[in-house]
Amino acid sequence: MTTLELLTRQMPVTAPGGASEGPLTITATVATATPVRRRDQRGAYLEVLDPAALDLGSLDVPLLDSHDRHRATATIGRARNFRLEDGAVVADLTFSTARDVSPIVDRVRDGTLTSFSVGYSVAAWRDGVTEGARTRTATQWTIQEVSLVAIPADPNAKKRSESDMALDETNDRAELVENLRKACGLSEDWATRMADAEMTDEEIRESAREEMLKRSTDAPHIRVHGSSEDPATIRTRQADAVAFRMAGGDLPEASRDFVNMTLRDMARDSLQRAGEATRGLSTDEIFTRAAHGTSDFPLVVSGAMGKVALDSYRAAESPLKRLARQRTLPNFKPSQSIRLGEMGRLEEMSEQGEFTHTSRAETGESMSLKTFGRAISVSRKLLIDDDLNMLGDMTSAIGQAAAQTEADELVSILTSNPNMADGNPVFYAARGNLAGSGTSIGSAGDMGALDAARQAMRKTKGLDGKTIVDAKPRFLLVGPDHETAAERLMAEIYPATVDDANPFASRLELIVEPRLEDTNDWWLFADPARVPALQFAYLQSAQGVQIQRKEAWTTLGMEYRAFLDFGCGWTDWRGAFKNPGDS
């Protein structure tokens, strides 16, 4: 039996105020998909509760005082009727009428208690990376309890329908006033004033609304953020706006409110949302506090840099990655890629129907990750001058450098022809995947050489030495010097005779790697989804180029680091063929 850890998440609720008869019931949003920052042995990550993944069942859970699960008297009510509304989890919270719970109910009514927390267990997670940050999304979870607490975490969760409360229609003035007093939690003094006042029914309703507004303003509350919006959402929108100013591209509609803000404006805004006063601060002081304090400003900048770097990285990716199978590795230890041999054909059954056991050969190639990186300094002058063009150029260069690093590593293992686990090179005459004599693309006989290479791959046998693998070639790889000749070789033509037809037209996909310069070599590769020859890998939690803030006081401004966890290698020689070209 698996034991699930009880987790908690805190959220604000606005309570109705005043006194009323019977048990108090409020409707509240108890969970949303708002990311909450947590930490485990691997470091910080963003936890996301998928409301659609909640096991609603017939949930009826205790309403507790501050997650106290040890005292029976800490149960102050029940949470029932859980449902999904507008992408959030909503529940009805009913407080006990017991005498010892009455002080708590009074604090809920007058607005002193403004927050609650959910206790939940997670049965299944989905790990990922969003905007360069590690995420864990609960894909199977349930709520165990709801608690009144002091500090909220999810600003999107709150008491529902207070402003939309039905104000009963009635022709009786006294009944109308009493209904409004109870529904809005207003005082007896207000009811007395309304009974004596010469006011219309609508004016009385407006007075009730004003009293509710005044009460919510005067009531004690905890200020989490200067905005009702999720701080992670604001951070993402600001990062998108900064990225747009850095490198152009598409600007999300939700980020248009921030596109005209300078870096100074965003730094000030981040400080204010963190609860810091900025009045009277100089530009230098604002950036210093924002860069080295607890504000979101460094994350806004790193988010923008990460987006620009990733876009630049993707645009500059080596075409060699199309020839390889992608993997993810959990760590930097050497990883063995195991290939099982072919089963061959099924055997004809005997008259007795007995099955014959068989075994499969296996082989494996090793690969490990390497880490590549550079430091990035965002200077104090750049911040003050709001020089985002320079920052964009620098960040784009980082993305291109990451793509260049991957390409260099792939080209190196392709051209170095390393030994495989059996002690022989990848391209080896005895394997049948290396042409005995070279023929350059564009020279006489290149079509015959291409035909011979295709035949060799088609006839390749598996680990058992008997079963035909049929590694059908899909890609033709050449260097830039032979691009035009290769295009001619595979061009569609309209032949006058059958002998003039081009059998390779539309049969192969041309891959040109500019780093394979000054060589006449060319290669054929099978579809990596069927017979993978090359492989590359990233660290499981950091795929592609990563941008992180570097905690340092050695420079004015801010320091970031860009790094790439990447590795590549061969997995099976059967999926590739090499022709050394003319010497």
N, C-alpha and C positions, 0 to 999 in steps of 0.2 A: 504493500500500500504506500502510495506516495504522499508525503506530508507537504502541504503547500504553505508558504510563508504568508502571514497576514500583513498586508500593506495598507497604508493610509494615505489619503489625499484630502487636503483641506480646501474649503471653498466658502465664499461669503454668502450670507442670506440676510435679507432685510425683513425684519419681523413687523407685524402690524401694530402696535402700540395700544395702550388702553386696556381696559378690562372687559370681559364678556363672560356670559354664562356658559357652563359646560366645558368640555375639553377643548383645548386649542388645537386646531389643525391648520397647517400651512402647506401649500404646494410649492415645491422647490426643485430646481435643477440640481441634481446630485452628482452628475458626471458629464464631462464633455471630452472632446478629442484634443483639448488644449495640452501641449507638451509640458511636462514637469521635469525639471532637472533633478537627476539622482546620481548616485555614484556607487560603483562596485569595485571589485578588485582590479578591474581593467581600467578604471578611471571614470570620468564623468560621461553621462549619456542623457538623452532626452527620452522620457517614458511617455508613451501615448496609449490611452485607453480607447479602444475602438468601441463606441457605443453599440454599434450593430453586432459586435461579438459578445455582448453581455448575455449570459444565460438568465433570462428573465424568469422563466418558470412561473411559479406562484410565490415570488419573494415576499416574505413577511419577516423582517429582521428587527432586532431591538434598536431603539434610539437611546444612546448612552451619553453619559457625562464624561467627556474627555477620554474616550477609549478605555474607560475603567471596566474591565471584564471580570474582575475578581469580586466585587461587591454586588450583591443582588440589588441593593438600593440605588446603585448607579444607573440602573435601567429607568429612564425617565419617560419612556413612551415607545411607540412602534412606528416603523416605516413600512408603508404598504403601497399597493397599487403602482408598482414600478412600470413605466412604459417609455417608449421612444417618441419624442416630439421635436421636430425641427433638428434632427441629428444629435439630440442630447437625451440623457436619461433623466426622467422626471419621476418624482415620488411624492406621496402624501405623508407628512410627518404629523402624527397625533401625540400630544403630550398627555401624560398621566394627570389625573385630578387628585393624586395623593397629596397630603399636607406637606411632606418634605420636598415635593417637586414644585410647589407653588412659588417659592422665591425665584426659581429658574424660569418659570413661565412668565413671571412679572418682568424679568430682565429681557426676555424675548419680546414681550409686548411693548416695552418702552424703548427698544432699540439698542439696549446696552450689549446684549449678546447678538452679534452680527455674523457669526461664522459657524460653519460646520465642516465636518470631515467624514469621508467614507472609508471604511475598512473593507478591504477586498483581497481575494486570493486569485492568482493567475495560474492557469493550467498549461497554457501554451503561449509562446512568444514568437515574434518574427523580428529578426535583427536586420538592420539596414543602415544606410548613411544618407542624410539629408543636409544639403548645404554644407557639406564637410563635417557635420556633427554625427556621432554615432547615435542611433535611435533603437529603441526596443518597443515594439507595438504589441499590446496584449490582444491575442487573437482568440482566446478562450478564457473568460474570467467571470467571477460572480461577486456580488456584494455580500459581506458578512454582517456588517453593522453600519449605522450612521451615528455620528457623535457631534455634540455641540463643543466647539473649541474656541480659542481666542484668535488664531492667526489663519487667514485664508491663503490658498495657493492658486486656485483657479478662479480668476476674476470673471469668467463667463458663467459661473454657477451662482444662482441667486433665487430668492423667493419669487414665485411666479404670480402674475395676474393681479398684483395689488392695485395698479393704476387702472386695470380693466374690471375692477370689482363691480358687480351689478348693484346699482343704486335703485332699490325697489321703487317701482311706480305705484303710487297710491294717491287717492284724493283726500286723504286725511292728513292735515298738517302735522299733528303730534306723532302720528305713526311714521310719517316720512322722516321727521327729525330723529326719532328713536332708531329707525332702521339705519339711517346714515351714521348715527353715533356708534352703533354696534359694528357695522360693516367696516368703518374706517378707524375704529379704536379711539374715538374722541371722548373728551371729558364731559362730565355732567354740567359743568359751567357753560360749555359751548352749547349744549342742548337747551339750557335755560335761556341763554341769550337769543337763540334762534326762535324759541317759542314766543318770546316777547317782541321780537323785531318785526317790522312791517316790510317783509321781503317776499319776493316771488319764490316759487319752488326752485327755479333754475338758479336764483341768487343763493339759496340755501345750499344747493349742491356745489356751487362754486366756492362758497365759504368752507365747505367740508374739504374740498380739494386743497384750498390754501392752508388749512390747518394741518392736513397730512404733509404737505410740502414743508411747512415750518417745523413740524415735529421731526421729519427726517433730517433737516438741516441742523437742528439743535441737539439731536440725540447723539450720544457718544458713538464713535465708529473708528475703525482702523483703516487708515489710508495705505493701500498697497501700492498703487500706481496712480500717476496723475491722469491717466486715461482709463476708460472702461474697457478698452480693447486689450486683448492678450498681448503682453509685452513681446513675446516671440513673434507674433504677427507684425507688430510695428517694426521690430528689428529687421525682419525679412523684407518688408516694404521699403524701408530706408536703404537697406543694402542693395536692392534692385535699382533704386533711384540713383545711388552712387555709381553702381556698375554701368548704368546707362550713360551717365556723364563721363565715365572713364573711357568707354569703348564703343558707345552707341549700341545699336541692336534694337531689340524689342523692349518696350517699356510697358509692364503690366498696368492696367487701368487703375488698380488699387494703389499704385506707387506714385501717381501723378501729383498727389498732394505734397510729396517730398522732393520732387525733382528740382525745384527752385531753391531749396535750402542749401546753404553753404555747409562746409564741414564744421565751421564754428557753430552754426545754428543747430546742427545735429548733436554736437557735443553738449551744447547748453541744454537741449531737449532731453538728452539721455541723463544728464545730471539731475534735472528737475524731476524726471520720472523715477529716479532713484531716491528722491526725497531730499536732495541737496539744494540749498539756496544759491542762486547765481547772481543775484542783484549786486552790482558794484564790482564784479570780478572782471579783470582784464582778459583780453583774448588769450594771453599766455597762461594765465591762471586757469581759465576754463579748459584749455587743452591738457594742461598738466594734471588737473584733477580727473578729467575724463579718461586720460590715458592710463593712469596709475591707481584709479579708485575702483569702485564697484559698479560703475555705470556700464551700460550696454554699448557704448561708443566703440571700444576696440573690436567688439564682435560685429558691429555694423560694417566697419572697415574691412575686417577679415572676411566677412561674408561677401562683400562686393569684390574683393580681390580674388576670392575663391571662385566666384562665378566667372569673372573675366579670364582667369587663368585656365579654368576648365574649358571654356569656349575656345580659347586659343589652342589648348592642348588637343582637343578633339579635331580642330581644323587641320592640325599639323601631324596627325597620327600617321605612322608608317603603314603603307599598304601591305607590308609583310604580315600584319596581324590578321589579315583576311585568310592567310594560308594556315593559320594555327588554331588550335583549340585553347579556349580560355579556361583557367581554373582559379579558384580561390584557396589560399592556404591559411591555416589557423595560426602559424608561427613561422619562425625562421629556420627551423630544423630541416635537414634534407628530406625531401618528400619523394617517395617511390611511386612512380606511375606504372602500375601493373597492367600488362596486356595478356589476356588469356588466349590460348591457342584455339583453333577452329575445332568444332565437333566432328567435322567430316559429314558423311551421310548416315542416315538411319539404316540399321541392319534389318534384313528380312527376318521376320519372326519364324521360329521353328513350329512344328506341328503342336508341340507341347505348350507353346506360348511363353517360353522363358525369355527374360530380358538379359542382355549381356551388359555388364558394367563397363564403363569407359572412363578415361581420365583425360584432362586437358593440360597441355603444356602451358607454361607461363614464363614471361620475361618482364623485366622492369628497368626503367631508366630513372635516374635520380636528378632532382632539380631543387634548388633552394633560392630563397629570396635575398635580394640585396637592397640596401637603403641608399638612396641618392638624395642630396639636398643642397640648398643654398639659403643664406640669410637675406632678408629684405629689410632695409631701414626706411621707414617713413619719417622723414626729417621734420623737425619743428617748423622750418621755413616752408616746406611743402604744405603742411597743415594750415599755417596762417595765410599763405598765399592762395589756398584753395586750388592748387595746381593739379587737378585730377587728370589732365591729359598726360602729364609726366608719370603719374602713378599708374595710369592705364597702360602706357607703353612699357613700363617696367614689369608690370604684372603679366602682360601678354607675352613678354620675352621669357618669363618664368614658365608659362604654359608651353611655349614652343621648345624650351630647353628640356622639359620633361618628355615631350614627344621625341625629341632628338635622342635623348638617352635611351629610350625604349628601342628606337630604330637601330642605334649603334649596337646594342646588345643582340638584337635579332640578326643583323648583318654579320656580326662576329661569329655566332654559332653556325650560320649558314656557310660562310666562306672558309672557316677554319677546319671544317670537316673533322670534328672530334671523334674519338673512339667511343663506341657504345658499350653496353654491359658485356657483350661477347668478346671484347678486345679488338674488334675490327672497326675501321672508319665507317661513318654513315654511308658515304658513297664509295662503293668498293666493287671492283669488277666481278668478284666471285658472287656477289649478291645479285648481279644482273641489273643494278640501278645506276651504272656508270658506263657511258658510251666508250667503246674501245678506241675510237678515233674521233677527234673533235670536228664539228661542222658548225660554222657560225651561222646565225640567223641572217639571211640576206645573201648568202653565198650559194653557189651552185650545189645542189643536193640537199638544201636545208629541208625541203618537204619530205625527202626520203629519210633524213635523220629524225625528223619529227614523227614520222610514221613508225620507225623502228623503236623510238622511245615509248610511244603509245602501246605498241605490241608488248614490249617488255613489262610495262605496268599491268596490262591486262592479264598477263600470264604469271604474275607474281604468286608464289605459293605461301601458305601460312606457316605457323610454327611446326606443324606436323610434317612439313615437306611434301604434302600431297594435295591438300585442299587449295583450289584456286581462289585467291582473294579478290581478283578482279578490281584492282585499284584504278578505276576509270579516271583518267586525267581531266581536270577541270580548269586549271590555271596554267598559263605560260608566263614564267617570270624572266625578265630581261633587264639589263641595265639601260641607262638613258641613250647610250650610243646606238642601240639597236631597236629603239622604239618604233621608228618609222618603218624599218624593214619588217618587224613583227606585225605591224598593222597591215602591210601589204600581203604578208603571208596568210593572214586570216581574213582578208577582205572578201566581201561578197562580189562575185563576178557572174556575168551572163554568158556561159560558154557556148561556143558554136558546136562543139562535140563533147561527148562524154569524157574523153581524155583530158579536156581542158577544164573540167569542173574542179573546184577547190573543196576537197573533203573536209578541211578544217574550218571553213567559214561557219561562224556562229557556233562552233563546237567548243572552243576554248575561250576563256576570259583572260585578257591581257593584264598583267601586273607589271608596272615599271617602278623600280626602286632606284631613285637618283643616286643613292650611296654606292651602288654597284657600278661605279664608273671605271673606265679603262680596263674592261674585261669583256671577252667574247663568250664567257660562260652563259648558259641558259638552263633553266630548270622547268620541269613539269611537276605539278602538285595535284594530288587527289583532293576531293572535297573533305575538309577536316571533320565534318560531321559523320563521314563514313569511314575513312581510313586516315586518322590524324597522324601527321608526321612531326610537325612542330607543336610546341605548347608554350604558353606564357601564363604567368600567374601574378596575382596581387594578394596582399594581406587581406584577410577576410573583412576587416573593419575599415580599410583604407584603400579603396579602389581608385586608381588614377591619382593625379597630383593633388596634394593636400596643403592647405594654408592654415597655419596655426599662429596664434600670438605667442611671442617669446617674452617671458617675464624677465625684464632687465631694467636696471637703472643706469646703465653705462652710457646711454645716449639720451639727448633731448628728443622728444618725439615718441615714436613707437617702433618696436622691432617685431618682425614676423619671420617665420621660417617656412619655406616650401620644401616638401619632401615627397619622395616616391618610393614605395616598397614594390619592387618588381623583380621578376626572375623569368628565365626562359630556358628552353632546352629541347632536345629531340625526344620523341616518344616511340616512333616506329619508322624504320627506313623504307618500308613498303609503300608508303604514301608519297614518295618523291623519286625523281629521276634527274640526273645531271648529265649535261653534255658540255665538255670543256671548251668547245669552240675551236677555231683555228688558232694555232700558236703563233 
